[in-house]
């Protein structure tokens, strides 16, 4: 059974058929999903989804709570307490998504840094691992992580798309690496395809980041271009090809890693 560590299931693109999406995932062998919290309201919505499907899909849905760097301007004095309260929900397994994104700078770098540091403190306070995002902000992100490294337990850099140097620095800090369908894109993912074999198998996790990042190696792509957790095997397949390993090994080991990391 595969574990998809990054699913934006509260997205309105699943409004009409969330139950089918979960059923499809199970039928494709994707047995556990970690739903991503990206704002206070989305984190709440995600926990409502976990509760709503708890009986029909037992031990399948888990969640992170946090404020995405794009939403960092929303972060204020009350936010940490609100996230802390949400983190007591039994489905919550990580703090995030949080980090720095200087590629799009939708929120100011200062606001992103304040929010990120508050999330690190929250991870320390709750003992939960961190679900990290980073784009074109590796040097400051690494510097902040280093400062806090003795205090937070574990972290995964989700949807890693950086270069080899950055990858090695995250690994040196003992972090896990999440790989999405970015790796299936021959053009955009060319650098990632070359370095994915540098990730030790016991630090690798896989994710769809659905509904985004539809795997480009799919033979029959859905017309609406919407990604789903049931497409995760395409990501596993491509990683296996890049690493010259068998896909069963990738599936088994990434599931073991996720089970240990998220304590699920
Ligand atoms: Zn992200």
Boltz pocket constraint, residues with backbone or C-beta under 6 A from the ligand:
constraints:
  - pocket:
      binder: B
      contacts: [[A, 97], [A, 132], [A, 133], [A, 134], [A, 158], [A, 159]]
      max_distance: 6.0
